[in-house]
Amino acid sequence: MQPTDSANPIRNWLLDHNMPARLAEWLSAKGISCSTVRQEKWDEITNGELVEKACEKYQVLLTRDRGFAVSAAGRLRASNLAVVLVTIPQSRAKEYMRHFEKYWSVNPIHPDSGKMIEWP
């Protein structure tokens, strides 16, 4: 898969509710169309429903929830959705973003359609 940047066709990403909202703005500045579960008003639906809706509208789903990522990955066989389990330890949003940016500069996310990957 191509590196994720403005030349990459995989641009429609969804951030799970456990990802910092400011990450959506940061990814948008990288040329990636990005929304959050809250923006979609999907924060009250089940994980199964979330995966179904994400498959219809998005190409990549970022989450920090390992259980959810594994569960979602089990539903990907007939989907082009890529699930990215972000393994950066939880911290305050500003510190988390600093870590995210540092890891991205060395190893941008390379989503793989229909699969789950762990990053970084």
Legacy VTK file of the C-alpha trace (Angstrom):
# vtk DataFile Version 3.0
C-alpha trace
ASCII
DATASET POLYDATA
POINTS 120 float
0.000 0.000 0.000
1.207 3.507 -0.763
2.249 5.800 2.093
-0.589 7.829 3.455
-0.144 11.367 2.170
-1.834 13.727 -0.251
-0.952 11.415 -3.182
-2.669 8.429 -1.567
-6.187 7.599 -2.765
-7.134 6.292 0.703
-8.303 9.589 2.121
-11.618 8.988 3.870
-10.851 8.164 7.503
-13.007 7.811 10.614
-11.678 8.334 14.134
-13.220 6.233 16.895
-14.499 8.126 19.935
-11.302 7.304 21.853
-9.046 9.212 19.439
-8.309 12.919 20.072
-10.631 15.143 18.037
-7.731 17.427 17.073
-6.230 14.478 15.180
-8.957 14.942 12.547
-7.711 18.470 11.851
-4.098 17.289 11.753
-4.891 14.506 9.266
-6.958 16.918 7.165
-3.877 19.129 6.879
-2.104 16.058 5.454
-4.747 15.784 2.706
-6.801 13.054 4.393
-10.539 13.609 4.680
-11.291 12.744 8.264
-14.328 12.683 10.555
-14.963 11.527 14.077
-17.602 9.178 15.441
-19.007 12.162 17.363
-19.244 14.300 14.209
-21.204 11.491 12.563
-23.411 11.266 15.691
-22.582 7.554 15.952
-21.316 7.611 19.539
-24.469 5.925 20.873
-24.600 2.968 18.457
-23.187 -0.506 19.045
-19.722 -1.454 17.839
-21.282 -3.753 15.229
-23.425 -0.937 13.869
-20.422 1.368 13.866
-18.417 -1.048 11.739
-21.344 -1.471 9.309
-21.770 2.292 8.907
-18.006 2.843 8.630
-17.811 0.208 5.870
-20.439 2.114 3.879
-18.820 5.537 4.114
-15.140 5.254 5.076
-11.985 3.499 3.962
-10.019 3.629 7.227
-11.051 3.432 10.884
-8.562 4.473 13.597
-9.080 3.256 17.157
-7.141 2.739 20.378
-9.530 0.021 21.588
-7.896 -3.371 20.975
-11.085 -5.336 21.689
-13.060 -3.233 19.231
-10.304 -3.434 16.592
-10.163 -7.229 16.811
-13.957 -7.485 16.707
-14.130 -5.102 13.737
-11.382 -7.011 11.929
-13.542 -10.133 12.117
-16.151 -8.341 10.003
-13.767 -7.096 7.314
-13.701 -10.099 5.001
-16.284 -8.632 2.634
-15.224 -5.022 3.140
-12.622 -2.568 1.933
-12.433 -0.912 5.353
-9.003 -0.907 6.943
-8.849 -0.874 10.743
-5.807 0.720 12.351
-5.189 -0.062 16.013
-3.144 2.878 17.273
-0.940 1.625 20.103
0.428 4.952 21.341
-0.148 4.971 25.113
-2.989 7.161 26.328
-1.964 10.618 27.530
-3.291 14.177 27.497
-4.339 15.271 24.016
-1.431 17.658 23.465
1.156 15.062 24.501
-0.626 12.340 22.533
-0.541 14.484 19.406
3.162 15.153 19.896
3.799 11.396 20.002
1.496 10.771 17.028
3.313 13.366 14.929
6.718 11.962 15.908
5.751 8.405 14.934
4.072 9.599 11.727
7.216 11.463 10.655
9.192 8.212 10.833
6.486 5.758 9.751
3.201 7.147 8.345
0.176 4.896 8.580
-0.127 2.499 5.636
-3.706 1.197 5.815
-4.387 -2.162 4.197
-7.925 -2.492 2.822
-9.960 -5.233 4.437
-7.415 -5.825 7.206
-6.457 -4.699 10.684
-2.979 -3.375 11.357
-1.295 -2.096 14.500
0.497 1.222 14.357
3.124 2.434 15.080
LINES 1 121
120 0 1 2 3 4 5 6 7 8 9 10 11 12 13 14 15 16 17 18 19 20 21 22 23 24 25 26 27 28 29 30 31 32 33 34 35 36 37 38 39 40 41 42 43 44 45 46 47 48 49 50 51 52 53 54 55 56 57 58 59 60 61 62 63 64 65 66 67 68 69 70 71 72 73 74 75 76 77 78 79 80 81 82 83 84 85 86 87 88 89 90 91 92 93 94 95 96 97 98 99 100 101 102 103 104 105 106 107 108 109 110 111 112 113 114 115 116 117 118 119
